[in-house]
Structure formats: structure tokens, C-alpha cells
Amino acid sequence: MQRKGTTPTTLDLFADAAPQPPTTERIGPCSVVLRGFALPLLDRLLPALEGVLVRAPFRHMTTPGGYTMSVALSSCGDVGWTTDRNGYRYASIDPQTGKPWPEMPAVFLELAQRAADCAGFADFVPDACLINRYIPGAKLALHQDKDELDLGWPVVSVSLGIPAMFLFGGHARGDATQRVPLFHGDVVVWGGEDRLRYHGVMPIKQADHPQLGEQRINFTFRKAE
């Protein structure tokens, strides 16, 4: 992945400095942030990501309401997530290329399973990995992940690149939200009674990561089918 931007590194966007691994923070009864958990696999993750994006490039999808998402998306695995005027859904074929989504790289699966197991969700075998690219100003509105067939499995979310402020709410859109700063290498896992909590990402602030430039890359692993 080519590095974006040349401005000085700015990782101190939040009041507290990025925690040093390994630390675990509980943000709900069945939800944790695993600080720096992805860092040991980074040398394998980034080349694997490059390979996926060659076959399934990032694109800005359109919601059923006609809104173009500020977050660019891709996918890998047996199915990928897509949205258009016809609704939100998982599909085995990438609508942009007309071909199956790229296989999920082994290192992706390894990371997802390790993180899920660490959070108390054994035997997690995701069949979909959504890959999101945020640039400064991009955001993700509060939503629930509920397109999966079996909601008994958790969501595993990996943050790489510039920081983000993750919003983690309740089971109704209007519930109060926690603001959880996420840094390069952090992994969030939620499931069980927390599986349908509303969550989102505040607008990304200007920053430059030494490896990934002016962008945040987010993987979310799910068992969709």
C-alpha cells in the first residue's frame, strides 16, 4: 500500500497517549479493546492487504437512500459486504469486478481467531472481512451489524494507521455512547449480549502515520453465513 501524505506524524490527537501493548480494556460485559494486539503480525498483514486490494480495489458505495459513503470499502473471504439502491447485503461476487472476492489471507484469519479467543469467543471462523479506508474527515454513522445470519458470533475490528474515535453505544440508537480512542494495532471485539450495540466512528482528524500515511485502515471480521 502506497503511503499517503507528507505532513509530520501526529499521533497525539487525544488527551491520553496511545497505550503500550499489551493491555486489555473492557468496554462492555462482552466487549474488549486489545491494545496493540495486531502489531506482532504487521509485517505479514500489510503485504497480504496489498494482495487483496489489487484484486478488489477500494470503492465508495452508495446506501439505499442514495448517500455515497465517505468511507471507502473492499472485502475478502467467502462473501463480501455491499450496499446500493437495493439495500445492504453480503454477496459472493464483487459487484465492481464481477469476480469472487479474494480469499481471506491466512494471517487475517490468524489475527481474527487469536483476538476472538483472547476475548472469550472460542472457535470463531469468520467467512467475511470488510476492509474500510478512512481519510481525514471520513466517518461512520451509528449502526448495528445485523446482516449476519448467526448473531451468536462476535465482530472483530482491527485498526491500522492514524487514530480514530470509536463510538460504542447501547441497543437503541439514542442511547449514550462511549468514546473509545483507537490507535495503530488496536483490536476491538464485541459479541454476546453486546453484539447488537450501536457503534460508529467520529470524523477522522488530520494526521500522518509513518507507515500508512494520512489514512486509517480498518478490518472487521464476521461470520456472515
C-alpha positions in Angstrom: 0.0 0.0 0.0 1.4 3.3 -1.0 2.0 5.8 1.8 -0.4 8.9 1.6 0.6 12.3 2.7 3.8 14.0 3.8 2.8 16.0 6.9 4.6 15.4 10.2 3.4 12.5 12.3 0.6 13.4 14.6 -0.5 10.6 16.8 -1.2 12.7 19.9 -4.7 13.6 18.8 -6.4 12.6 22.0 -5.7 13.7 25.6 -4.0 10.4 26.5 -1.1 9.0 24.7 -1.5 5.7 22.9 -1.3 2.8 25.4 1.6 0.5 25.1 0.8 -3.2 24.5 -0.2 -5.5 25.9 -3.2 -4.1 27.7 -6.8 -5.1 27.6 -9.7 -2.7 28.3 -13.2 -3.8 28.9 -15.9 -1.6 27.3 -18.9 -3.8 27.9 -19.8 -7.1 29.5 -18.8 -9.0 26.4 -16.6 -6.3 24.7 -12.9 -5.6 24.9 -10.2 -3.4 23.4 -7.0 -5.3 22.9 -4.3 -2.6 22.7 -1.6 -3.2 20.2 -2.8 -6.7 19.6 -2.2 -6.6 15.8 1.3 -5.2 15.9 3.2 -8.5 16.0 1.6 -9.6 12.8 2.0 -6.3 10.9 4.9 -7.4 8.7 2.5 -10.1 7.3 -0.7 -8.1 7.4 0.3 -5.2 5.2 1.6 -7.3 2.2 -1.5 -9.5 2.5 -3.7 -6.4 2.3 -1.8 -5.2 -0.8 -2.6 -8.5 -2.5 -6.3 -8.2 -1.6 -6.6 -4.7 -2.9 -5.0 -5.5 -6.2 -7.9 -7.8 -6.9 -10.7 -5.9 -5.1 -9.8 -2.2 -5.0 -11.4 0.3 -2.6 -14.6 1.9 -3.8 -17.2 4.3 -2.3 -20.5 2.6 -2.1 -24.0 4.1 -2.2 -26.5 3.5 0.5 -30.1 2.5 -0.2 -31.0 6.2 0.4 -28.7 7.3 -2.3 -25.9 8.6 0.0 -22.3 8.0 -1.1 -20.3 6.7 1.9 -17.3 8.8 2.9 -15.5 5.5 3.9 -14.0 3.5 1.0 -14.7 -0.2 1.2 -13.4 -3.6 0.0 -13.8 -7.2 1.2 -12.2 -10.6 1.2 -13.4 -14.0 2.2 -16.2 -16.3 1.0 -18.6 -13.3 0.9 -18.2 -9.5 1.0 -20.4 -6.7 2.2 -22.0 -4.4 -0.3 -24.7 -1.7 -0.5 -26.6 0.0 -3.3 -30.1 1.3 -4.0 -31.3 -2.3 -3.5 -30.1 -2.5 0.2 -27.4 -3.8 2.4 -26.3 -7.4 1.9 -23.5 -10.0 1.7 -22.6 -11.3 -1.7 -20.1 -13.9 -3.0 -19.3 -11.8 -6.1 -17.7 -8.4 -6.1 -20.1 -6.2 -8.0 -17.3 -4.0 -9.2 -15.2 -6.7 -10.8 -17.8 -9.4 -11.4 -15.5 -11.9 -9.8 -15.5 -13.7 -6.4 -14.0 -11.7 -3.6 -10.3 -12.5 -2.9 -9.7 -15.3 -0.4 -9.1 -14.3 3.1 -5.3 -14.3 3.7 -4.1 -16.8 6.3 -2.7 -14.0 8.5 -6.0 -12.2 8.6 -7.8 -15.4 9.8 -5.0 -16.0 12.3 -5.4 -12.5 13.8 -9.2 -12.7 13.9 -9.2 -16.1 15.7 -6.5 -15.1 18.2 -8.3 -11.9 19.1 -11.7 -13.6 19.4 -10.2 -16.3 21.6 -8.5 -13.7 23.8 -11.8 -12.0 24.3 -13.6 -15.3 25.3 -15.1 -16.3 21.9 -13.5 -19.6 21.1 -13.8 -21.4 17.7 -14.5 -18.2 15.7 -14.1 -18.8 12.0 -15.0 -15.7 10.0 -16.1 -16.0 6.4 -16.0 -12.3 5.7 -13.6 -9.5 6.2 -14.7 -6.0 5.5 -11.9 -3.6 4.8 -12.6 0.1 5.3 -10.3 3.1 4.4 -10.8 6.3 6.2 -9.1 9.6 5.3 -9.4 12.8 7.4 -13.0 13.9 7.5 -14.4 10.4 6.9 -16.8 9.0 9.4 -19.2 6.1 10.1 -22.7 6.8 11.5 -24.1 4.9 14.4 -25.3 1.5 13.2 -25.8 -2.1 14.2 -24.1 -5.1 12.5 -27.1 -7.3 11.9 -26.9 -8.6 8.4 -25.2 -11.8 9.6 -27.2 -15.0 9.8 -26.0 -16.1 13.2 -25.5 -13.2 15.7 -24.0 -15.6 18.2 -20.6 -14.9 16.7 -18.6 -11.8 17.6 -17.3 -8.9 15.5 -13.5 -8.5 15.5 -12.4 -5.0 14.4 -8.7 -4.1 13.7 -7.4 -0.5 13.5 -4.3 0.4 11.5 -2.8 3.8 10.6 -4.0 7.1 12.0 -6.1 7.3 15.2 -9.9 7.1 15.3 -12.5 7.8 18.0 -14.8 4.8 18.2 -18.3 5.3 19.4 -19.8 2.4 21.3 -23.4 2.8 22.3 -26.3 0.8 23.6 -29.1 -1.3 22.0 -31.1 1.8 20.9 -29.8 4.5 18.6 -30.5 7.2 21.1 -28.6 5.6 24.0 -25.5 7.3 25.4 -22.2 6.3 23.7 -18.7 5.8 25.0 -15.8 7.5 23.2 -13.0 5.0 22.8 -9.8 6.2 21.2 -8.3 3.6 18.8 -4.6 3.5 17.7 -2.5 1.6 15.3 -2.6 -2.1 16.1 -5.6 -2.0 18.4 -8.3 -4.6 18.1 -11.9 -4.4 19.4 -14.0 -7.5 19.9 -17.7 -7.4 20.8 -20.3 -10.2 21.0 -22.7 -12.0 23.3 -25.1 -9.5 24.9 -23.2 -6.6 23.3 -23.4 -8.0 19.8 -26.1 -5.6 18.6 -24.8 -2.5 20.3 -24.9 0.6 18.1 -21.4 1.8 17.1 -19.7 4.2 14.8 -16.6 6.3 14.1 -16.3 10.1 14.6 -14.9 12.2 11.7 -11.2 11.3 11.4 -8.8 14.1 12.4 -5.9 15.1 10.2 -2.8 13.0 11.0 0.0 11.2 9.2 1.1 7.7 10.2 4.7 6.8 9.4 3.8 3.6 7.6 0.3 4.2 6.2 0.3 8.0 5.7 -3.0 10.0 6.0 -5.4 7.1 6.3 -6.9 4.6 8.7 -7.4 1.1 7.6 -10.0 -1.0 9.5 -10.7 -4.7 9.1 -13.9 -6.1 10.5 -14.2 -9.9 10.7 -17.6 -11.5 10.8 -19.3 -14.9 10.4 -21.8 -13.9 7.8 -23.3 -17.2 6.7 
